[in-house]
């Protein structure tokens, strides 16, 4: 905490986040937990953690079926006071019609989705197999301008702004690569990229225009209130990207740039791209598309060491996530896990540029003691990191 003549100069959550995202040192590393659809809890873990903490059982509100993510318990939000508040739009990924007895439903892209383990997977895809470009053009894509998409959205954004936190509008629709794999199937679409570029581009064109339509609808209503826009497109595997840098540059990059250029024309908000896995080789190209923040930062994947990322890309990129939810969270003691969180804040948070958060949603087999240690570390880090602030404080975006 900084003090000037007895005046408390502790930053608000929004000031802390925007200072960090402008690559300046805030008064403590900003934190997110349950703000993005991929840095919170699965429903099964929430029930387990509620019992561990002694919270009264409460109805679980699902935020994103595909990711298995549910609303963070209010006791935790009050406890750690995260620096980000979220506006949750209706999304074609999670549009739920009448569910069958097994929980399956058809999403707005036309995929039959079924709960598998702690997530929902597509079990039938509408554009799988031999298709033509006309089949893609004639597919009944969701209507991104439907009036119910923005129902209550402005009120959500206004309420989020009043919290004093940075306001995030998170991942409303498909990215061009992941969306194409979703509706066509990974095998068919990956083959298209190498064997039928015209078909692959026709599909990514359709998805990109549909996604831009969603952003147009949402930002026309709330763009003046949003600090961060979250758009996902998973293009990484555990040991490498899904596709080569050459294929990315030739066929996919232009679609990311089209989406991010549109968003930046509608709002002053920063853009985070959610992408899991090993994407080190693609980061120079992603920066060129307009990505401001790399979200997830899966440090257990190849070439994703925090110090290397910060050294090589920290001047151009901010980072969000990095608290390993794949390996360390299962195998470390609470003390070891907390020490790693402090190490991440020190490395990635140097001179700003870092939002401290889990790299993905917490699974039910994770030790509750480690999540308690993580949340304690989130508070300790913001309380212990003290810097001298320049006046007047500038947190413009």
VEXDREN-2710 file (C-alpha; in Angstrom, 1 decimal):
% VEXDREN-2710
k/r/px/py/pz
1/UNK/0.0/0.0/0.0
2/UNK/1.3/3.4/-0.9
3/UNK/0.7/6.4/1.3
4/UNK/1.0/10.1/0.4
5/UNK/0.6/12.5/3.4
6/UNK/-1.8/10.0/5.1
7/UNK/-3.9/9.5/2.0
8/UNK/-4.6/5.9/1.2
9/UNK/-3.4/5.3/-2.4
10/UNK/-4.3/1.7/-2.7
11/UNK/-5.4/0.9/-6.2
12/UNK/-8.9/-0.3/-7.1
13/UNK/-9.0/-3.6/-9.0
14/UNK/-9.6/-1.7/-12.3
15/UNK/-6.6/0.5/-11.7
16/UNK/-4.4/-2.4/-10.8
17/UNK/-5.4/-4.4/-13.9
18/UNK/-5.1/-1.5/-16.3
19/UNK/-1.8/-0.5/-14.9
20/UNK/-0.5/-4.0/-15.4
21/UNK/-1.9/-4.3/-18.9
22/UNK/-0.1/-1.1/-19.8
23/UNK/3.2/-2.7/-18.7
24/UNK/3.5/-0.6/-15.6
25/UNK/4.0/-1.9/-12.1
26/UNK/0.8/-1.9/-10.0
27/UNK/0.7/-1.9/-6.2
28/UNK/0.3/-5.7/-6.3
29/UNK/-0.1/-8.4/-9.0
30/UNK/-3.8/-8.4/-10.1
31/UNK/-5.6/-11.7/-9.8
32/UNK/-8.5/-13.4/-11.5
33/UNK/-10.4/-16.4/-10.3
34/UNK/-13.6/-17.4/-12.0
35/UNK/-13.5/-14.2/-14.1
36/UNK/-12.8/-16.0/-17.3
37/UNK/-14.6/-19.1/-18.3
38/UNK/-11.3/-21.0/-18.1
39/UNK/-9.8/-19.9/-14.8
40/UNK/-12.4/-20.9/-12.3
41/UNK/-14.0/-24.2/-10.9
42/UNK/-15.7/-27.1/-12.4
43/UNK/-19.0/-27.8/-10.7
44/UNK/-17.8/-31.1/-9.2
45/UNK/-14.8/-29.3/-7.6
46/UNK/-17.0/-26.5/-6.3
47/UNK/-19.2/-29.0/-4.4
48/UNK/-16.1/-30.6/-3.0
49/UNK/-14.5/-27.3/-2.0
50/UNK/-17.8/-26.0/-0.5
51/UNK/-17.8/-29.0/1.9
52/UNK/-14.1/-28.6/2.7
53/UNK/-14.5/-24.9/3.6
54/UNK/-17.8/-25.5/5.5
55/UNK/-19.9/-23.5/3.1
56/UNK/-23.6/-24.3/3.0
57/UNK/-24.6/-26.3/0.0
58/UNK/-25.9/-24.0/-2.8
59/UNK/-27.3/-24.4/-6.2
60/UNK/-24.5/-24.5/-8.8
61/UNK/-24.9/-21.9/-11.6
62/UNK/-23.2/-23.0/-14.8
63/UNK/-21.3/-20.3/-16.6
64/UNK/-20.0/-22.4/-19.5
65/UNK/-21.2/-26.0/-20.2
66/UNK/-18.4/-26.9/-22.6
67/UNK/-15.7/-25.9/-20.1
68/UNK/-17.5/-27.3/-17.1
69/UNK/-17.1/-23.9/-15.4
70/UNK/-19.5/-22.7/-12.7
71/UNK/-19.9/-19.5/-10.8
72/UNK/-17.4/-18.9/-8.0
73/UNK/-18.8/-19.3/-4.5
74/UNK/-19.7/-15.8/-3.2
75/UNK/-17.7/-16.5/-0.1
76/UNK/-14.5/-16.8/-2.2
77/UNK/-15.3/-13.7/-4.2
78/UNK/-15.7/-11.8/-0.9
79/UNK/-12.5/-13.4/0.5
80/UNK/-10.1/-12.6/-2.3
81/UNK/-11.9/-9.7/-4.0
82/UNK/-10.7/-10.5/-7.5
83/UNK/-9.6/-7.6/-9.7
84/UNK/-11.9/-8.4/-12.6
85/UNK/-15.7/-8.5/-13.0
86/UNK/-17.2/-10.3/-15.9
87/UNK/-20.1/-9.7/-18.3
88/UNK/-21.5/-13.0/-19.3
89/UNK/-23.2/-12.9/-22.8
90/UNK/-25.3/-15.6/-24.3
91/UNK/-23.1/-17.7/-26.5
92/UNK/-23.7/-20.1/-29.3
93/UNK/-21.2/-22.5/-27.6
94/UNK/-23.5/-22.9/-24.7
95/UNK/-26.9/-22.3/-26.1
96/UNK/-29.0/-25.0/-24.5
97/UNK/-32.2/-26.1/-26.1
98/UNK/-34.2/-28.9/-24.6
99/UNK/-31.7/-31.3/-23.1
100/UNK/-32.2/-35.1/-23.4
101/UNK/-32.2/-37.4/-20.4
102/UNK/-28.4/-37.9/-20.7
103/UNK/-27.8/-34.2/-20.6
104/UNK/-27.0/-33.8/-24.3
105/UNK/-28.3/-30.9/-26.3
106/UNK/-27.7/-29.3/-29.7
107/UNK/-25.7/-26.1/-29.7
108/UNK/-26.4/-23.1/-32.0
109/UNK/-23.7/-24.3/-34.4
110/UNK/-25.6/-27.6/-34.9
111/UNK/-23.4/-29.9/-32.9
112/UNK/-24.9/-32.5/-30.6
113/UNK/-23.1/-32.0/-27.3
114/UNK/-23.0/-34.5/-24.5
115/UNK/-21.5/-34.3/-21.0
116/UNK/-18.3/-36.5/-20.9
117/UNK/-16.3/-36.6/-17.7
118/UNK/-16.3/-33.0/-16.4
119/UNK/-16.8/-31.3/-19.8
120/UNK/-19.2/-31.5/-22.7
121/UNK/-17.9/-32.9/-26.0
122/UNK/-19.4/-32.7/-29.5
123/UNK/-20.5/-36.2/-30.4
124/UNK/-22.2/-35.3/-33.7
125/UNK/-20.9/-32.6/-36.0
126/UNK/-23.0/-31.1/-38.8
127/UNK/-20.3/-30.6/-41.4
128/UNK/-18.3/-33.8/-41.0
129/UNK/-17.4/-36.0/-44.0
130/UNK/-17.5/-35.1/-47.8
131/UNK/-19.0/-31.6/-48.2
132/UNK/-18.8/-28.7/-50.6
133/UNK/-18.3/-25.0/-50.2
134/UNK/-22.0/-24.6/-50.8
135/UNK/-22.8/-26.9/-47.9
136/UNK/-20.9/-24.5/-45.7
137/UNK/-22.6/-21.4/-47.1
138/UNK/-26.0/-23.0/-46.7
139/UNK/-25.4/-24.3/-43.2
140/UNK/-27.9/-22.7/-40.7
141/UNK/-25.3/-20.6/-38.8
142/UNK/-26.6/-19.0/-35.6
143/UNK/-28.0/-15.5/-35.8
144/UNK/-25.4/-13.1/-34.2
145/UNK/-27.9/-10.3/-34.3
146/UNK/-30.7/-12.0/-32.4
147/UNK/-32.3/-9.6/-29.9
148/UNK/-32.1/-12.0/-27.0
149/UNK/-28.3/-12.0/-27.1
150/UNK/-28.1/-8.6/-25.5
151/UNK/-31.0/-9.0/-23.0
152/UNK/-29.8/-7.6/-19.7
153/UNK/-26.3/-7.2/-21.1
154/UNK/-26.0/-3.4/-20.5
155/UNK/-27.2/-3.8/-17.0
156/UNK/-24.6/-6.5/-16.4
157/UNK/-21.9/-4.3/-17.7
158/UNK/-23.0/-1.3/-15.6
159/UNK/-23.1/-3.4/-12.5
160/UNK/-19.7/-4.8/-13.2
161/UNK/-18.2/-1.3/-13.6
162/UNK/-19.7/-0.2/-10.3
163/UNK/-17.6/-2.9/-8.5
164/UNK/-14.4/-1.0/-9.1
165/UNK/-13.0/-3.9/-10.9
166/UNK/-11.8/-4.2/-14.5
167/UNK/-14.7/-5.3/-16.8
168/UNK/-14.2/-8.4/-18.9
169/UNK/-16.5/-9.5/-21.8
170/UNK/-15.5/-13.1/-22.3
171/UNK/-15.4/-15.4/-25.3
172/UNK/-18.9/-15.1/-26.9
173/UNK/-18.3/-17.2/-30.0
174/UNK/-16.0/-19.5/-32.0
175/UNK/-12.5/-18.8/-33.2
176/UNK/-11.8/-19.7/-36.8
177/UNK/-9.6/-22.7/-36.2
178/UNK/-11.3/-24.2/-33.1
179/UNK/-14.7/-23.4/-34.5
180/UNK/-13.9/-25.2/-37.8
181/UNK/-12.6/-28.3/-35.9
182/UNK/-15.8/-28.1/-33.8
183/UNK/-18.3/-28.2/-36.6
184/UNK/-16.3/-30.3/-39.1
185/UNK/-14.2/-32.5/-36.9
186/UNK/-10.5/-32.3/-36.2
187/UNK/-9.5/-35.0/-38.7
188/UNK/-11.5/-33.6/-41.6
189/UNK/-10.6/-30.0/-41.0
190/UNK/-6.9/-30.6/-40.5
191/UNK/-6.8/-32.6/-43.7
192/UNK/-8.6/-29.7/-45.4
193/UNK/-5.9/-27.3/-44.5
194/UNK/-3.4/-29.4/-46.4
195/UNK/-5.6/-30.9/-49.2
196/UNK/-8.4/-28.4/-49.9
197/UNK/-7.4/-24.8/-48.9
198/UNK/-10.5/-23.4/-50.6
199/UNK/-12.8/-25.5/-48.5
200/UNK/-10.9/-24.7/-45.3
201/UNK/-11.0/-21.0/-46.1
202/UNK/-14.7/-21.0/-46.9
203/UNK/-15.4/-22.6/-43.5
204/UNK/-13.1/-20.2/-41.6
205/UNK/-14.6/-17.2/-43.5
206/UNK/-18.1/-18.3/-42.4
207/UNK/-17.1/-18.7/-38.8
208/UNK/-15.1/-15.5/-38.7
209/UNK/-18.0/-13.4/-40.1
210/UNK/-20.4/-15.1/-37.6
211/UNK/-18.1/-14.3/-34.7
212/UNK/-17.6/-10.7/-35.8
213/UNK/-21.4/-10.5/-35.9
214/UNK/-21.5/-11.5/-32.2
215/UNK/-18.9/-8.9/-31.3
216/UNK/-20.7/-6.3/-33.3
217/UNK/-23.9/-7.0/-31.3
218/UNK/-22.3/-7.1/-27.9
219/UNK/-19.9/-4.2/-28.3
220/UNK/-22.6/-1.9/-29.9
221/UNK/-24.4/-2.3/-26.5
222/UNK/-21.5/-2.3/-24.0
223/UNK/-18.2/-1.4/-25.8
224/UNK/-17.8/1.8/-23.8
225/UNK/-17.9/-0.1/-20.5
226/UNK/-15.6/-2.9/-21.4
227/UNK/-11.9/-3.0/-20.4
228/UNK/-11.0/-6.5/-21.7
229/UNK/-12.4/-8.6/-24.5
230/UNK/-11.8/-12.3/-24.4
231/UNK/-11.7/-14.4/-27.6
232/UNK/-10.6/-18.0/-27.7
233/UNK/-9.1/-20.2/-30.3
234/UNK/-7.2/-23.3/-29.1
235/UNK/-4.4/-23.9/-31.5
236/UNK/-1.9/-25.6/-29.2
237/UNK/-1.2/-29.2/-28.2
238/UNK/0.9/-30.4/-25.3
239/UNK/4.2/-30.4/-27.2
240/UNK/3.6/-28.2/-30.2
241/UNK/1.0/-26.1/-32.1
242/UNK/-1.8/-28.0/-33.9
243/UNK/-0.4/-26.7/-37.2
244/UNK/2.9/-25.4/-38.5
245/UNK/3.9/-21.8/-38.4
246/UNK/3.7/-21.8/-42.2
247/UNK/0.1/-23.0/-42.3
248/UNK/-0.8/-20.5/-39.5
249/UNK/0.8/-17.6/-41.4
250/UNK/-0.7/-18.7/-44.8
251/UNK/-4.3/-19.7/-43.8
252/UNK/-5.3/-18.8/-40.3
253/UNK/-3.6/-15.6/-39.2
254/UNK/-5.7/-13.3/-41.4
255/UNK/-8.9/-14.5/-39.7
256/UNK/-7.6/-13.7/-36.2
257/UNK/-6.5/-10.3/-37.4
258/UNK/-9.9/-9.7/-39.0
259/UNK/-11.6/-10.4/-35.6
260/UNK/-9.2/-8.4/-33.5
261/UNK/-9.2/-5.4/-35.9
262/UNK/-13.0/-5.4/-35.7
263/UNK/-13.0/-5.5/-31.9
264/UNK/-10.4/-2.7/-31.7
265/UNK/-12.5/-0.5/-34.0
266/UNK/-15.5/-0.9/-31.6
267/UNK/-13.9/-0.4/-28.2
268/UNK/-10.7/0.7/-26.5
269/UNK/-10.6/-2.6/-24.6
270/UNK/-7.5/-4.8/-24.5
271/UNK/-7.9/-8.2/-26.2
272/UNK/-7.0/-11.5/-24.6
273/UNK/-6.7/-14.7/-26.6
274/UNK/-7.4/-17.9/-24.8
275/UNK/-5.2/-20.6/-26.1
276/UNK/-4.0/-23.7/-24.3
277/UNK/-0.9/-25.8/-25.0
278/UNK/2.4/-25.1/-26.6
279/UNK/2.1/-22.0/-28.8
280/UNK/5.6/-20.4/-28.3
281/UNK/6.4/-20.7/-32.0
282/UNK/3.2/-18.8/-33.0
283/UNK/3.5/-15.9/-30.6
284/UNK/5.3/-13.5/-33.0
285/UNK/2.5/-14.0/-35.5
286/UNK/-0.2/-13.7/-32.8
287/UNK/1.2/-10.4/-31.6
288/UNK/1.0/-9.2/-35.2
289/UNK/-2.7/-10.0/-35.3
290/UNK/-3.4/-7.6/-32.4
291/UNK/-3.4/-9.9/-29.3
292/UNK/-2.6/-7.9/-26.2
293/UNK/-2.9/-10.7/-23.6
294/UNK/-2.0/-14.4/-23.8
295/UNK/-4.5/-16.2/-21.6
296/UNK/-4.0/-19.7/-20.1
297/UNK/-0.2/-19.7/-20.3
298/UNK/0.0/-23.5/-19.9
299/UNK/3.5/-23.7/-18.3
300/UNK/3.3/-27.6/-18.3
301/UNK/3.4/-27.5/-22.1
302/UNK/6.6/-27.5/-24.2
303/UNK/8.5/-24.2/-24.5
304/UNK/6.1/-22.3/-22.2
305/UNK/8.5/-21.6/-19.4
306/UNK/7.5/-18.3/-17.7
307/UNK/11.0/-16.7/-17.6
308/UNK/11.4/-17.5/-21.3
309/UNK/8.0/-16.1/-22.2
310/UNK/8.6/-12.9/-20.2
311/UNK/12.1/-12.4/-21.7
312/UNK/11.2/-13.0/-25.3
313/UNK/7.7/-11.5/-25.5
314/UNK/7.1/-9.5/-22.3
315/UNK/7.5/-6.2/-24.0
316/UNK/4.7/-6.9/-26.5
317/UNK/2.4/-9.3/-24.6
318/UNK/0.8/-9.5/-21.2
319/UNK/0.1/-12.8/-19.6
320/UNK/-2.9/-14.2/-17.8
321/UNK/-2.9/-17.5/-16.0
322/UNK/0.2/-19.7/-15.6
323/UNK/-0.7/-21.3/-12.3
324/UNK/-0.4/-24.9/-13.4
325/UNK/-3.6/-26.9/-13.1
326/UNK/-2.3/-29.9/-15.0
327/UNK/0.6/-31.3/-13.0
328/UNK/1.9/-29.2/-10.1
329/UNK/-1.5/-28.6/-8.6
330/UNK/-1.9/-32.3/-8.1
331/UNK/1.6/-33.2/-6.9
332/UNK/2.8/-30.2/-4.9
333/UNK/2.3/-29.6/-1.2
334/UNK/0.3/-26.5/-0.3
335/UNK/3.6/-24.8/0.7
336/UNK/5.3/-25.8/-2.6
337/UNK/2.2/-24.7/-4.6
338/UNK/2.1/-21.3/-2.8
339/UNK/5.9/-20.8/-3.4
340/UNK/5.4/-21.4/-7.1
341/UNK/2.6/-18.8/-7.2
342/UNK/4.9/-16.2/-5.6
343/UNK/7.6/-17.2/-8.2
344/UNK/5.2/-16.6/-11.1
345/UNK/4.2/-13.3/-9.7
346/UNK/7.8/-12.2/-9.4
347/UNK/8.8/-13.4/-12.9
348/UNK/5.8/-12.6/-15.0
349/UNK/4.7/-9.6/-13.0
350/UNK/8.0/-7.7/-13.3
351/UNK/7.1/-4.2/-14.6
352/UNK/3.5/-5.2/-14.9
353/UNK/2.1/-7.3/-17.7
354/UNK/0.6/-10.2/-15.7
355/UNK/-2.8/-11.3/-14.4
356/UNK/-2.3/-14.0/-11.8
357/UNK/-4.8/-16.9/-12.3
358/UNK/-5.1/-20.6/-12.8
359/UNK/-4.3/-21.9/-16.2
360/UNK/-7.6/-23.7/-16.5
361/UNK/-10.7/-24.7/-14.4
362/UNK/-10.1/-26.7/-11.3
363/UNK/-10.9/-30.4/-11.6
364/UNK/-12.5/-32.4/-8.7
365/UNK/-9.5/-34.5/-8.0
366/UNK/-7.4/-31.5/-7.1
367/UNK/-6.5/-31.3/-3.3
368/UNK/-8.6/-28.6/-1.7
369/UNK/-5.6/-27.7/0.5
370/UNK/-3.8/-26.5/-2.6
371/UNK/-6.7/-24.2/-3.7
372/UNK/-6.9/-22.8/-0.3
373/UNK/-3.1/-22.1/-0.5
374/UNK/-3.6/-20.5/-3.9
375/UNK/-6.3/-18.2/-2.7
376/UNK/-4.2/-17.2/0.3
377/UNK/-1.3/-16.5/-1.9
378/UNK/-3.5/-14.3/-4.1
379/UNK/-4.2/-12.1/-1.1
380/UNK/-0.7/-12.1/0.3
381/UNK/0.9/-11.1/-3.0
382/UNK/-1.3/-8.0/-3.4
383/UNK/-0.6/-7.1/0.2
384/UNK/3.1/-7.6/0.2
385/UNK/4.1/-6.0/-3.1
386/UNK/4.7/-2.3/-2.5
387/UNK/5.8/0.2/-5.1
388/UNK/6.1/3.9/-5.4
389/UNK/3.3/5.3/-7.6
390/UNK/3.6/8.5/-9.6
391/UNK/0.9/11.1/-9.3
392/UNK/-1.4/11.7/-11.0
393/UNK/-2.2/8.0/-11.5
394/UNK/-2.8/7.2/-15.2
395/UNK/-4.6/4.0/-15.9
396/UNK/-6.1/4.9/-19.3
397/UNK/-6.4/2.2/-21.8
END
